Amino acid sequence: MLYTGYYHSPLGRLLLAADEIGLTGLWFERQRYFAQGLAPVHTDEETPILAQTRRWLDLYFSGSVPDFTPPLHPIGSDFRQEVWALLLQIPYGKTTTYGALANQLAEKHGQRRMSAQAVGGAVGHNATSIIIPCHRVVGADGSLTGYAGGLDTKARLLAGEGVPIAENPPRIRPDM
């Protein structure tokens, strides 16, 4: 069974989805890929997982670093799962690049290189935004790029974590 509910954040309303295992989705309304993968049959009902997610979001949006992660159950290919696992390792208030993530995966698999674009595709299809922190991934030159919730939202999430956003960043590329 799939359960859903909404959370009213300072950045807009979020749709939450969870099954019996963990959180399967967290989307900003009107974002690209909104509710992608959400089964047509679901119940709007509070569950312990959704309650934990709301508590995590309350802490996060109050400026605190949550000291727990709600149970997660992201749905995706093995490759996407690997990328999302790397995203969970990016510390609060820090960023990394698509290329750095690609290099980590290449090293893990004993390969010389891996496509940063392929990593970017997996990052962009993360259905559990904020908690699996895809907003902490930036372009090789530090530019803000590729956030399904919009670049303004990405900038505000990073600023909320204390990540300095340059007044005149090298460039802000449009969402991919």
N, C-alpha and C positions, 0 to 999 in steps of 0.2 A: 504494500500500500504506500502511496505517496501523499505527503501532507504539505500544505502550504500555509503561508501567512505573510503579512506585510510588516515592515519596520520603517518608521518615519525617521530618517537621518537628516542631519543638517544639510546634506547634499541632495536630498530628494528621497522619494519613496523607493524602498527595496522590496523585491519579492524574494521570499525565502522558500526553499523546498527541501524536504528531507524524507528519507525512507526509514526503515527500522534500524538501519546500520549507521547512517550519518547524514550530514548535510550534503545534498546533491546539487544545489544551486543557490546563488545569491546574485541577483541582477538588479541594476538600476533600471527604473522604468525608462522607456524610450532608448535604451542603449542598443547598440548593434548586437545581434544574436540574442535578444531578449527572450528568455524562457526557452531557448533552444534545448531540445532534449527533454523538456518537461512533458510527461505523459498527459494525454488529454483527460484521463480520469485521475483526479486527485481530490483530496478532502481538505477544506480549509479548517484546520483543527490544530490547537496547541499541543505540542508534544515536548518531552524533556529535551530533545535535541534542538528544537526551535527555540525553546526557552533559554538554553545555554547559548545559542547563537545570539539571541537578543541581549543577553548579559554581556557577551563578548563585545558586541557592537556598542553597547552603552559605555563600557570602559574605553574602548578605542576612540569613540567620538568625544569623550570627556577629556581626552589628552593623556590618558593613562595607557601604559603598555599592558595588555591583558596577559595574565600569568598562566593561561590555559588556552587550549584550542578545542573548540567543540568537536565532537566526532565528525569526521569527514568521510564522504563516499562519492568522490568525483567519478563520473562515468566518462571513459574515453579509451583510446587505443593505448597499447603498452608505451609507445613513444610519448604520447601526451602525458601519461601517468608519470613517466620519468622526468619530464620537464616540470610538471607541477610539483613533484617532490623537491626538485631543486629550488623552485620558487619559495617553498616553505622554509628553506634554509637562509633566505635573505633576511638579515636582522632588521628589526624595526628601526626606521630612521636612516637606512642605508640603501644604496641603489647598486645595480649591476647592469651589464649590457647583454644584449642578445648574443653577441660574439663570445663573451665570457661564459655564458651558459652553454653555448655550442662547444666551446673548448673543454668544459668539464665533461660533457657527454662523450665527446670524442675520446678523451683520456680514459674514461670509465670503460669504454668498449674497445680500447686498444687501437683506435683509428687515428690517422694523422689529422684529419679535420672532419668537421660536420657543418652542415649548412646553418648559418645564423637565421636565414629566412625560414627554414623548416621549424626552427625553435620559435621564431616569431609567430608562426602560424599556430603552434601549440599554445603559446602564451596567450594569443588573442582569443582562443577558444576555451579559455579557462572559465567555467561556469560558476565558480565560487569566488568571485572577485572580493577584494579586500582581505578576506581571511587567508586565501591562497593569494599572496600579494603580487599580482601581475603588474600593479601600478609602480612597483619598485624597479622595473626594467626600463632602461633608457637606451637611446641610440649610442653608437660608438663615440660620437662627439659630445655626448651629454645631453643631446636634444630630447625633448619630450616627444614621443612618437607612439602610435599604435595602441591606444587604449579604447576599448569598446564603449566605455562609459563617457568618452569625450576627453579631449586634452585638458579642458578647464577642470574637470573633475579630477583627473590624474594630478594636475598641479596642486589642487586644493588638498588632496589626500597626502601628497608628499610634504606640503607645507605644514599640515597638521602633525606630521611626524618630525618636524624640525629639519627637514631636508632643505638646504638653501636653494631657492629657485632664483637664478640670475635674473636681474632686471632686463638685461639684454642677452638672453641665451643665444648660443651659437645659431640656433634656428629651431623653430618648432615646425615639425613636419606634420602634414595632415594625417588623420587617422588612416590606417591601412585598411 
